[in-house]
Amino acid sequence: MAIIRKLAITQFRNLNQQYIEPGEQLNLFIANNAQGKTSLIEAIYYLGHNRSFKTKSLKELIQLQHQQFQLDAKVDESRIKLEKSKQKTQINIDQIRLKNSSELSKVLPIQIITPDKGFIVNGTPKNKRSYLDWGVFHVEPSFLLNYKNYNKALKNINTLLSQQKNQELDYWFLEISKLSADISQSRNKYIEQLKNTNSNELIEGLSSLFNAIEFFNYKFKSGWPKEVNEFDHNSVYQYLIKNKDFLLKSKYLNYGSHKASLNFFLNKKEECFLSRGEQKTLSIVFWLTQVSLMVKNNIFPIVLIDDLSSELDTTKIKTILHFLNHLKIQTFMTDIGKDLSFIKDENPVIFIINNGIIKRQ
């Protein structure tokens, strides 16, 4: 069970030498704009992913007149320390240096719900793959290695195609066909597990969030044309061989697992025809279903929720928080407005942030 017991943030955006001991379930951070609410959420996210959900620029994250930032946390009985500068990244878990930042996600699995990252329903294919693969990674041990090897094979194929080199293509076509079939199987299996997670308990728990949740559906798109059986590596391979001349002219592989996506439906209506309110609410239902599936697999992620008060009414926010508390999930949530009376039953630990200073109320 992932629970942040202690958290220290040094020279990260406007947060410097800040230390908190969060509660085991709901933690609420209240502040005016530009005081450090989102910076706190971003710091926790960074600690679990070794990247930001807001920017790729390290310069934006390190405080002015400093050369690095540091994040330090006690998660359950483990200690994570992440130091980042322009010159180097050093990540230690229990004083052992990590070679691969994917190990972070195993110790500190994090689900984030924020408009800044984009809603998944009617979102971009890249954003859909990001959330999909985050879920698959946590329930399918072989997925990460297949994913990395696929990207290596894809890079080699695109290099050969761009240089018009025909000789080695057949070998790499076979490699990527096997990897793509495995990835498609893992992704599709995960989607089916999510649908099975859509149990009566889940529907009942989120019914006030969206009263038509039982008519919410989603379908996996593999990234290959319809004539390809994406689960059969031979079918993928034959397609690539058949279309080799076309691909050499195109100079890149324009189909494949790197183009996969999800299609969402409500009452058989496609996602692009849903209202923005339906899209954002169903996005949250999907994310919470992912969390619920992880809990079924005895993985308890930390949930970060940022700036939803501008997107959802108090009834829906309360439903989300009650659902997460029921799952016994540690949650970090930023400002939900001045009236906190509607969440008193969830017993939040409340922190006030003022000009980068975090204090427990």
C-alpha positions in Angstrom: 0.0 0.0 0.0 1.6 3.3 -1.2 1.3 6.0 1.5 3.5 9.0 1.7 4.4 9.4 5.4 6.8 12.3 5.0 7.6 14.7 2.2 10.4 17.3 1.8 10.6 19.6 -1.2 13.6 21.8 -1.8 14.0 24.5 -4.5 11.2 23.1 -6.7 9.4 26.1 -8.3 8.3 28.4 -5.5 8.5 25.6 -2.8 11.7 25.7 -0.8 12.6 23.7 2.3 9.0 22.6 2.8 8.2 19.6 4.9 4.8 17.9 5.5 3.5 14.7 7.1 0.3 13.9 5.1 -2.7 12.0 6.4 -3.2 8.4 5.2 -6.3 9.3 3.2 -7.6 12.7 2.1 -5.2 15.6 2.2 -6.6 19.0 1.1 -4.4 22.0 0.1 -6.0 25.4 0.2 -4.5 28.5 -1.3 -5.1 31.5 -3.6 -3.8 31.3 -7.1 0.0 31.3 -7.7 0.8 30.3 -4.1 2.1 26.8 -4.8 -0.9 24.4 -4.9 -0.2 22.9 -8.3 3.6 23.0 -7.6 3.0 20.6 -4.7 0.9 18.2 -6.9 3.6 18.5 -9.6 6.4 17.7 -7.1 4.6 14.5 -6.0 4.0 13.5 -9.6 7.6 14.1 -10.4 8.7 11.9 -7.5 6.7 9.0 -9.0 7.5 9.5 -12.7 10.8 11.4 -12.9 9.0 13.9 -15.1 6.5 16.7 -14.9 2.9 16.7 -16.3 3.2 20.4 -17.0 6.5 21.1 -18.7 9.6 19.5 -20.3 11.7 22.4 -19.3 13.9 21.8 -16.3 14.6 25.5 -16.1 11.0 26.2 -15.1 11.2 23.7 -12.2 14.4 24.8 -10.5 14.2 27.9 -8.4 16.0 31.0 -9.6 19.6 31.4 -8.5 19.8 27.6 -7.7 21.3 24.8 -9.7 19.1 21.8 -8.7 15.9 20.7 -6.9 15.5 17.9 -4.4 12.5 15.8 -3.5 12.6 13.4 -0.5 9.9 11.2 0.7 9.2 8.3 3.1 6.8 6.0 1.2 5.6 3.2 3.5 8.9 1.9 4.9 11.0 3.0 1.9 12.8 6.3 1.4 12.9 7.9 -2.1 15.3 10.7 -2.8 15.4 12.5 -6.2 17.9 15.2 -7.1 17.8 16.9 -10.4 20.1 19.4 -12.1 21.1 20.3 -15.7 24.1 18.0 -15.3 22.6 14.9 -13.7 19.7 13.1 -12.3 20.2 11.0 -9.2 17.4 8.8 -7.8 17.9 6.6 -4.7 15.5 4.2 -3.0 16.8 3.2 0.4 20.2 4.7 -0.5 20.4 2.4 -3.6 20.8 4.3 -6.8 18.2 3.5 -9.5 19.4 2.8 -13.0 15.8 2.9 -14.4 13.2 5.5 -13.3 10.4 3.0 -14.1 11.3 1.5 -10.7 9.9 4.6 -9.1 6.4 3.8 -10.4 6.4 0.5 -8.6 7.2 2.0 -5.3 5.1 5.1 -5.8 2.3 4.4 -8.3 0.4 7.7 -9.0 -2.8 8.5 -10.8 -3.5 12.1 -11.6 -6.8 13.8 -12.3 -6.3 17.3 -13.7 -7.4 19.4 -16.6 -3.7 20.3 -17.2 -3.0 16.8 -18.4 -6.1 16.8 -20.6 -9.2 14.7 -20.4 -9.0 11.2 -21.9 -12.5 11.1 -23.4 -12.2 13.0 -26.7 -8.6 13.5 -25.9 -5.6 13.1 -28.1 -4.5 9.5 -29.1 -1.1 10.2 -27.3 -2.9 11.1 -24.1 -5.2 8.1 -24.3 -2.1 5.8 -24.8 -0.4 7.4 -21.9 -3.2 6.6 -19.4 -3.8 3.2 -21.0 -0.2 2.1 -20.8 0.1 3.5 -17.2 -2.6 1.0 -16.3 -1.1 -1.9 -18.3 2.3 -1.3 -16.8 1.0 -1.9 -13.2 -0.9 -5.2 -13.9 1.3 -6.8 -16.7 4.9 -7.4 -15.6 6.2 -8.1 -19.2 4.7 -5.0 -20.7 7.4 -2.4 -20.0 10.2 -4.5 -21.6 8.0 -5.2 -24.7 7.2 -1.5 -24.9 10.9 -0.5 -24.8 12.0 -3.1 -27.3 9.1 -2.1 -29.6 10.3 1.6 -29.6 13.9 0.4 -30.4 12.6 -1.7 -33.3 10.5 1.2 -34.5 13.4 3.6 -34.4 15.5 1.2 -36.5 12.8 0.6 -39.0 12.2 4.4 -39.5 15.9 4.9 -39.9 16.1 2.2 -42.6 13.0 3.6 -44.3 14.3 7.1 -44.3 17.7 6.0 -45.7 15.9 3.8 -48.3 17.8 0.7 -47.0 15.9 -2.5 -47.9 18.4 -5.1 -46.7 17.6 -5.4 -42.9 13.9 -4.4 -43.1 12.6 -8.0 -43.1 14.4 -8.8 -39.8 13.1 -5.7 -38.0 9.6 -6.2 -39.5 9.5 -9.6 -37.9 10.8 -8.3 -34.5 8.3 -5.4 -34.4 5.4 -7.8 -35.5 6.1 -10.1 -32.5 6.4 -7.2 -30.1 3.3 -5.4 -31.4 1.2 -8.5 -31.1 2.2 -8.9 -27.5 1.6 -5.2 -26.7 -1.9 -5.4 -28.4 -2.8 -8.5 -26.4 -1.7 -6.8 -23.1 -3.6 -3.6 -23.9 -6.7 -5.5 -24.9 -6.6 -7.8 -21.9 -6.3 -4.7 -19.7 -9.4 -3.1 -21.3 -11.4 -6.2 -20.7 -10.3 -6.2 -17.1 -11.4 -2.6 -16.8 -14.8 -3.5 -18.2 -15.2 -6.3 -15.7 -14.2 -3.9 -12.9 -17.3 -1.9 -13.9 -19.2 -3.9 -11.3 -22.4 -3.1 -9.4 -20.3 -1.7 -6.6 -18.4 0.7 -8.9 -21.6 1.7 -10.6 -23.4 2.3 -7.3 -20.4 4.2 -5.8 -20.2 6.6 -8.8 -23.9 6.8 -9.8 -24.3 10.3 -8.4 -21.2 11.3 -10.5 -22.9 10.1 -13.6 -26.3 8.4 -13.6 -25.8 6.7 -17.0 -22.4 5.1 -16.1 -23.7 1.6 -17.0 -24.0 2.8 -20.7 -20.4 4.0 -20.8 -18.2 1.9 -23.0 -14.8 2.0 -24.6 -13.1 0.0 -27.4 -9.4 -0.6 -28.1 -7.9 0.6 -31.4 -4.7 -1.2 -32.1 -3.1 1.3 -34.5 -3.1 -1.2 -37.4 -5.5 -1.2 -40.4 -8.7 -3.3 -40.2 -7.4 -6.0 -42.5 -4.6 -6.8 -39.9 -5.2 -9.2 -37.0 -3.3 -7.2 -34.4 -3.0 -10.1 -32.0 -1.4 -12.4 -34.6 2.3 -11.5 -35.3 2.2 -13.3 -38.6 -0.7 -11.2 -39.8 1.2 -8.0 -38.8 4.4 -9.3 -40.5 2.6 -10.2 -43.8 1.1 -6.7 -43.9 4.5 -5.1 -43.5 6.1 -7.2 -46.2 3.2 -6.7 -48.6 3.4 -2.9 -48.1 7.2 -2.6 -48.0 7.5 -0.5 -51.2 4.8 1.9 -50.0 6.6 2.3 -46.6 9.9 3.0 -48.4 8.2 5.8 -50.2 6.6 7.1 -47.0 10.0 6.9 -45.2 8.3 6.0 -41.9 6.0 3.4 -40.4 2.6 5.1 -40.3 0.8 2.2 -38.6 1.4 0.2 -35.4 1.2 0.0 -31.6 2.6 3.5 -31.4 -0.6 4.8 -33.1 -3.0 2.9 -30.8 -5.9 4.6 -29.1 -9.2 4.2 -27.4 -12.7 5.0 -28.6 -15.3 6.0 -26.0 -19.1 5.7 -26.3 -22.1 6.7 -24.2 -25.3 5.0 -25.2 -23.5 4.1 -28.5 -22.9 7.8 -29.1 -19.3 8.6 -30.1 -17.2 10.7 -27.8 -16.9 13.6 -30.2 -20.6 14.1 -30.0 -20.8 14.3 -26.2 -21.0 17.5 -24.3 -17.8 18.8 -22.6 -19.5 18.1 -19.3 -20.1 14.5 -20.3 -16.5 14.2 -21.6 -14.8 15.4 -18.5 -17.1 13.4 -16.1 -16.7 10.2 -18.1 -12.9 10.8 -18.1 -13.0 10.8 -14.3 -15.1 7.7 -14.3 -12.5 6.0 -16.5 -9.6 7.1 -14.2 -11.4 5.9 -11.1 -12.1 2.6 -12.7 -8.3 2.3 -13.3 -7.7 2.9 -9.6 -10.4 0.4 -8.7 -8.8 -2.3 -10.9 -5.4 -1.6 -9.3 -6.9 -2.0 -5.8 -8.4 -5.3 -7.0 -4.8 -6.4 -7.9 -3.7 -5.3 -4.4 -1.9 -2.2 -5.7 -2.9 1.0 -3.9 -1.9 4.1 -5.9 -1.7 7.6 -4.7 -4.3 9.9 -6.4 -3.5 13.5 -7.2 -6.4 15.8 -8.0 -5.7 19.4 -9.1 -8.1 22.2 -9.9 -11.3 20.3 -10.3 -13.4 22.9 -8.5 -13.6 24.9 -11.8 -14.8 21.7 -13.6 -17.2 19.9 -11.3 -19.9 20.8 -8.8 -19.6 20.0 -5.1 -21.8 16.9 -5.3 -19.5 15.3 -7.9 -16.4 16.2 -6.0 -17.8 14.7 -2.8 -18.7 11.5 -4.7 -15.1 11.2 -6.0 -13.6 11.8 -2.6 -16.0 9.4 -0.9 -15.2 6.7 -3.5 -11.5 7.1 -2.9 -11.8 7.0 0.8 -13.9 3.8 0.5 -11.0 2.3 -1.4 -8.6 3.5 1.4 -6.5 5.5 -1.2 -4.2 8.3 -0.1 -5.4 11.4 -2.0 -3.8 14.9 -2.4 -6.3 17.5 -3.6 -6.0 21.2 -4.3 -8.4 24.0 -3.7 -12.1 23.1 -3.9 -13.4 26.6 -3.0 -14.0 28.4 0.3 -16.9 26.2 1.6 -15.5 23.0 2.9 -18.5 21.9 4.9 -19.6 19.3 2.2 -16.5 17.2 2.7 -16.3 17.2 6.5 -17.6 13.6 6.6 -14.4 12.5 4.7 -12.2 13.8 7.6 -9.6 15.6 5.4 -6.2 16.7 6.7 -6.1 20.4 5.7 -3.0 22.3 4.7 -2.8 26.1 3.9 -0.3 27.3 1.3 0.7 30.9 1.3 3.6 32.2 -0.9 5.2 28.8 -1.1 4.9 28.1 2.6 2.8 25.0 3.6 1.3 24.8 7.0 -1.1 22.2 8.5 -4.3 23.7 9.7 
